[in-house]
């Protein structure tokens, strides 16, 4: 069991060992939950409500790594939330415990009925289940919400199937959010998520060019599967639990070296050593695409303009809690 706060903990399921009795008997929300978006929030709400009705504890059951990375490793999926962040966000939705099932080809080969009987009802002793309308599981993805309902309700275990959560006539999904971020449309991503999309990382040493230009930056190396559009963004950075306004560049720095992509954030009105510290950076608004400049004065003039625009946008953006 791991926990970084009273509101969220995770338990990795080992199929060779029993689940502790104290963790059995939950109402489980089932899904991959990448992004923990507004559709996932509906699953959590239903799970909390069913758990209250049954006098049980609500929890989530998810899979790591993402199934696509097992079956198509040459096409890594753009992960919206790493495991620790996913657990934390689910805790914020009222699911204080997340069961993590290590996903591999052996797990994928389990028949749907055995997945229900041996894992959900047997090992986990689920008191109730909640899943999305498009949840599939088991060998050949033969398991469906209808099978789950038919099989479990015959055992006296209620199953709630949550319909799609739609915005503008389109069902919210992790795929839609990934597409928005690949286009740099962080505002649309935030609408689908119900909060700004953020990344978490440890501040690393860079080349110190920003300091020489009058814009010292905190540098994060994002996951290799990140497909956020290269460009300049208005952002907020969480440092020691407090959000600070700033402006960030994500890309390969074409004016200098066209190197490996990284997120470089200039935090407004902040002084202090951030090296080696974990921070969150929330992307609030797209400013412009990445560009190559012919001279440092031209680059600095553009950075001044970017900072002014970011300050204006962020001043008009209400504070948020993540």
TAZI-V877822 format. One record per residue. N is the residue number from 1. RES is the residue in three letters. PHI is phi in degrees with one decimal (999 if undefined). PSI is psi in radians with two decimals (* if undefined). NEAR is the number of other ideal C-beta (glycine too) atoms within 10 Angstrom. Layout:
N:RES:PHI:PSI:NEAR  N:RES:PHI:PSI:NEAR
This chain:
1:UNK:999:2.33:10  2:UNK:-123.7:2.57:13  3:UNK:-156.2:2.40:14  4:UNK:-114.5:0.00:12  5:UNK:-164.5:2.85:11  6:UNK:-66.8:-0.34:8  7:UNK:-92.7:-0.11:15  8:UNK:-152.8:2.33:22  9:UNK:-146.0:2.74:17  10:UNK:-128.3:2.62:22  11:UNK:-133.5:2.09:19  12:UNK:-85.9:2.14:13  13:UNK:-76.6:2.22:16  14:UNK:-110.6:1.98:11  15:UNK:-68.4:-0.15:13  16:UNK:-94.8:-0.04:4  17:UNK:-132.8:2.60:8  18:UNK:-72.5:2.66:10  19:UNK:-78.6:2.30:17  20:UNK:-52.4:2.45:9  21:UNK:-56.7:-0.56:8  22:UNK:-67.8:-0.31:8  23:UNK:-102.6:-0.13:17  24:UNK:-79.1:2.88:15  25:UNK:82.8:0.35:16  26:UNK:-82.5:2.86:25  27:UNK:-90.2:2.12:27  28:UNK:-105.2:2.26:29  29:UNK:-91.9:2.19:33  30:UNK:-106.3:2.36:23  31:UNK:163.4:3.00:24  32:UNK:-79.9:-0.62:18  33:UNK:63.3:0.45:26  34:UNK:-67.9:2.16:22  35:UNK:97.4:-0.54:27  36:UNK:47.1:1.11:29  37:UNK:-91.2:-2.98:25  38:UNK:-66.4:-0.54:17  39:UNK:-66.1:-0.72:27  40:UNK:-64.4:-0.59:28  41:UNK:-62.1:-0.59:20  42:UNK:-66.9:-0.69:19  43:UNK:-61.2:-0.77:26  44:UNK:-62.6:-0.74:24  45:UNK:-60.9:-0.76:16  46:UNK:-66.0:-0.67:20  47:UNK:-66.2:-0.72:29  48:UNK:-63.9:-0.74:18  49:UNK:-64.4:-0.78:15  50:UNK:-65.6:-0.69:21  51:UNK:-62.0:-0.70:22  52:UNK:-64.2:-0.71:12  53:UNK:-63.1:-0.64:11  54:UNK:-92.7:-0.11:16  55:UNK:68.8:0.59:8  56:UNK:-119.9:3.05:17  57:UNK:-91.5:2.33:18  58:UNK:-83.1:2.58:27  59:UNK:-154.2:2.96:23  60:UNK:-115.2:2.64:29  61:UNK:-123.5:2.14:24  62:UNK:-133.9:3.13:23  63:UNK:-127.9:2.40:21  64:UNK:-141.0:2.37:17  65:UNK:-73.6:3.12:15  66:UNK:-58.0:2.32:18  67:UNK:-51.8:-0.59:17  68:UNK:-65.2:-0.53:14  69:UNK:-70.7:-0.34:16  70:UNK:-81.9:-0.77:14  71:UNK:-88.0:-0.47:11  72:UNK:-134.6:1.14:10  73:UNK:-62.2:-0.39:9  74:UNK:-75.7:-0.18:5  75:UNK:-125.1:1.25:9  76:UNK:-60.2:2.39:16  77:UNK:-76.9:2.46:18  78:UNK:-72.5:1.76:18  79:UNK:-76.3:2.26:20  80:UNK:-84.4:-0.56:22  81:UNK:-140.7:2.07:22  82:UNK:-65.5:2.85:14  83:UNK:-51.4:-0.81:16  84:UNK:-64.8:-0.68:13  85:UNK:-69.0:-0.69:18  86:UNK:-59.5:-0.81:25  87:UNK:-60.2:-0.73:29  88:UNK:-63.3:-0.78:19  89:UNK:-68.1:-0.67:23  90:UNK:-63.5:-0.65:30  91:UNK:-60.9:-0.66:23  92:UNK:-67.6:-0.34:18  93:UNK:-92.8:0.13:23  94:UNK:98.1:0.17:17  95:UNK:-110.2:1.56:29  96:UNK:-72.5:-0.21:20  97:UNK:-129.0:2.32:21  98:UNK:-119.9:2.08:26  99:UNK:-83.9:2.30:22  100:UNK:-113.9:2.08:18  101:UNK:-98.5:1.97:17  102:UNK:-60.7:2.11:13  103:UNK:-95.2:2.30:19  104:UNK:-152.4:-3.08:12  105:UNK:-67.6:-0.50:8  106:UNK:-66.9:-0.73:9  107:UNK:-64.6:-0.72:18  108:UNK:-64.5:-0.41:17  109:UNK:-87.2:-0.05:11  110:UNK:-71.9:2.29:17  111:UNK:-61.6:2.59:14  112:UNK:-57.3:-0.76:19  113:UNK:-63.9:-0.66:14  114:UNK:-69.4:-0.62:14  115:UNK:-59.4:-0.74:22  116:UNK:-68.4:-0.93:25  117:UNK:-69.6:-0.80:15  118:UNK:-82.6:-0.68:14  119:UNK:-95.2:-1.06:20  120:UNK:-66.7:-0.92:22  121:UNK:-85.7:-0.64:17  122:UNK:-80.2:-1.28:14  123:UNK:-64.1:-0.72:17  124:UNK:-94.8:-0.28:22  125:UNK:56.8:0.73:15  126:UNK:-55.9:2.32:26  127:UNK:-88.8:-0.33:21  128:UNK:-168.8:2.77:22  129:UNK:-134.7:2.52:28  130:UNK:-132.2:2.29:28  131:UNK:-143.3:2.88:25  132:UNK:-80.9:2.88:23  133:UNK:-62.2:-0.39:13  134:UNK:-111.6:0.35:14  135:UNK:-76.4:2.18:19  136:UNK:-131.2:2.65:15  137:UNK:-158.0:2.93:24  138:UNK:81.4:3.10:19  139:UNK:-54.2:2.20:14  140:UNK:64.5:0.32:10  141:UNK:54.0:0.61:12  142:UNK:-74.1:-0.39:13  143:UNK:-72.6:2.37:22  144:UNK:-135.0:2.91:18  145:UNK:-57.5:-0.64:20  146:UNK:-65.6:-0.74:10  147:UNK:-63.8:-0.72:18  148:UNK:-60.1:-0.81:24  149:UNK:-62.7:-0.85:17  150:UNK:-61.4:-0.78:12  151:UNK:-71.8:-0.78:19  152:UNK:-78.9:-0.67:19  153:UNK:-68.7:-0.41:12  154:UNK:-67.9:-0.37:8  155:UNK:-97.6:0.11:11  156:UNK:81.0:0.29:7  157:UNK:-107.1:2.02:21  158:UNK:-70.5:2.55:16  159:UNK:-129.1:2.21:22  160:UNK:-108.0:2.19:17  161:UNK:-104.6:2.12:18  162:UNK:-92.6:2.20:22  163:UNK:-70.9:2.94:10  164:UNK:-61.2:2.47:13  165:UNK:-96.1:2.01:19  166:UNK:-109.5:2.53:11  167:UNK:-128.3:2.21:13  168:UNK:59.0:0.56:8  169:UNK:79.6:0.13:5  170:UNK:-123.5:2.30:10  171:UNK:-67.4:2.27:15  172:UNK:-67.3:2.34:23  173:UNK:-150.6:2.81:18  174:UNK:-63.0:-0.59:24  175:UNK:-63.2:-0.75:13  176:UNK:-60.1:-0.70:18  177:UNK:-67.9:-0.76:24  178:UNK:-58.7:-0.76:19  179:UNK:-61.7:-0.73:16  180:UNK:-62.0:-0.76:20  181:UNK:-68.7:-0.61:21  182:UNK:-65.0:-0.41:14  183:UNK:-93.9:-0.04:13  184:UNK:80.4:0.13:22  185:UNK:-86.4:1.28:16  186:UNK:-71.5:-0.40:24  187:UNK:-67.7:-0.76:13  188:UNK:-65.9:-0.73:18  189:UNK:-57.6:-0.75:25  190:UNK:-63.2:-0.68:20  191:UNK:-63.4:-0.67:18  192:UNK:-73.8:-0.61:24  193:UNK:-78.0:-0.54:25  194:UNK:88.1:0.18:16  195:UNK:-171.3:2.81:19  196:UNK:-62.2:2.54:21  197:UNK:-74.1:2.38:21  198:UNK:-134.1:2.74:22  199:UNK:-117.6:2.70:22  200:UNK:-125.9:2.40:16  201:UNK:-166.9:3.08:19  202:UNK:-102.8:2.26:14  203:UNK:-65.9:2.19:20  204:UNK:-110.6:2.78:13  205:UNK:-70.5:2.43:8  206:UNK:-114.4:-2.64:19  207:UNK:-93.6:0.02:13  208:UNK:67.4:0.22:11  209:UNK:-65.1:-0.67:17  210:UNK:-57.8:-0.67:18  211:UNK:-61.7:-0.74:11  212:UNK:-67.1:-0.47:10  213:UNK:-88.3:-0.04:14  214:UNK:89.2:0.19:10  215:UNK:-133.2:1.27:19  216:UNK:-63.4:2.35:18  217:UNK:-120.5:2.67:23  218:UNK:-97.1:2.14:27  219:UNK:-104.6:2.29:20  220:UNK:-121.8:2.39:23  221:UNK:-96.0:1.98:15  222:UNK:-83.7:2.92:16  223:UNK:-58.1:2.58:12  224:UNK:-64.1:-0.40:9  225:UNK:-83.8:-0.03:12  226:UNK:-67.1:2.20:17  227:UNK:-119.0:0.49:15  228:UNK:-55.9:2.41:22  229:UNK:-64.9:2.37:17  230:UNK:-62.2:2.36:16  231:UNK:164.6:-2.95:18  232:UNK:-111.1:2.36:26  233:UNK:-132.8:2.56:26  234:UNK:-80.5:2.28:24  235:UNK:-137.8:2.94:30  236:UNK:-127.6:2.42:26  237:UNK:-114.8:2.29:24  238:UNK:-92.0:2.07:16  239:UNK:-122.8:2.06:17  240:UNK:52.5:0.73:9  241:UNK:82.9:0.00:6  242:UNK:-116.1:2.32:9  243:UNK:-85.7:2.31:17  244:UNK:-121.7:2.41:17  245:UNK:-73.2:2.66:20  246:UNK:-170.6:-3.05:25  247:UNK:-133.1:2.49:27  248:UNK:-136.4:2.64:28  249:UNK:-117.1:2.28:25  250:UNK:-118.8:2.14:24  251:UNK:161.3:-2.77:19  252:UNK:-108.8:0.15:14  253:UNK:57.5:1.10:19  254:UNK:-63.1:-0.42:13  255:UNK:-67.4:-0.43:16  256:UNK:-112.5:-1.17:13  257:UNK:-135.4:-0.14:10  258:UNK:49.1:0.81:11  259:UNK:-87.3:-2.95:12  260:UNK:-60.1:2.44:9  261:UNK:-64.6:2.50:17  262:UNK:-151.4:2.80:18  263:UNK:-98.9:2.08:22  264:UNK:-114.4:2.06:21  265:UNK:-116.6:2.21:25  266:UNK:-98.6:2.05:22  267:UNK:-93.8:2.16:22  268:UNK:-67.5:2.44:14  269:UNK:53.7:0.73:8  270:UNK:-133.4:2.39:15  271:UNK:-133.4:2.40:6  272:UNK:154.9:2.78:9  273:UNK:-88.9:2.04:8  274:UNK:-104.9:-0.05:19  275:UNK:-57.7:2.29:11  276:UNK:81.2:0.02:9  277:UNK:-98.7:2.55:13  278:UNK:-83.7:2.31:13  279:UNK:-136.6:2.79:20  280:UNK:-110.2:2.45:19  281:UNK:-124.1:2.03:25  282:UNK:-99.1:2.27:22  283:UNK:-91.9:2.06:24  284:UNK:-98.7:-0.73:24  285:UNK:-153.8:2.55:21  286:UNK:-82.3:2.34:18  287:UNK:-105.1:-0.91:19  288:UNK:-167.5:2.96:14  289:UNK:-79.5:2.86:11  290:UNK:-67.6:2.49:16  291:UNK:-142.6:2.74:14  292:UNK:-102.6:2.32:10  293:UNK:-110.4:2.56:15  294:UNK:-79.6:-0.33:8  295:UNK:-148.9:2.74:9  296:UNK:-66.5:-0.68:13  297:UNK:-58.4:-0.67:9  298:UNK:-66.6:-0.69:12  299:UNK:-64.1:-0.80:18  300:UNK:-63.1:-0.70:14  301:UNK:-61.6:-0.70:12  302:UNK:-69.2:-0.66:15  303:UNK:-64.0:-0.66:19  304:UNK:-61.3:-0.76:12  305:UNK:-66.0:-0.74:13  306:UNK:-60.3:-0.77:20  307:UNK:-63.8:-0.73:19  308:UNK:-63.5:-0.76:11  309:UNK:-64.2:-0.73:16  310:UNK:-64.0:-0.74:24  311:UNK:-60.6:-0.74:16  312:UNK:-62.8:-0.80:12  313:UNK:-64.1:-0.80:17  314:UNK:-71.5:-0.54:20  315:UNK:-62.2:-0.59:8  316:UNK:-87.8:-0.07:8  317:UNK:-96.7:2.15:14  318:UNK:-59.9:2.65:4  319:UNK:-59.8:2.67:7  320:UNK:-135.5:2.74:13  321:UNK:-115.1:2.14:6  322:UNK:-128.0:*:14
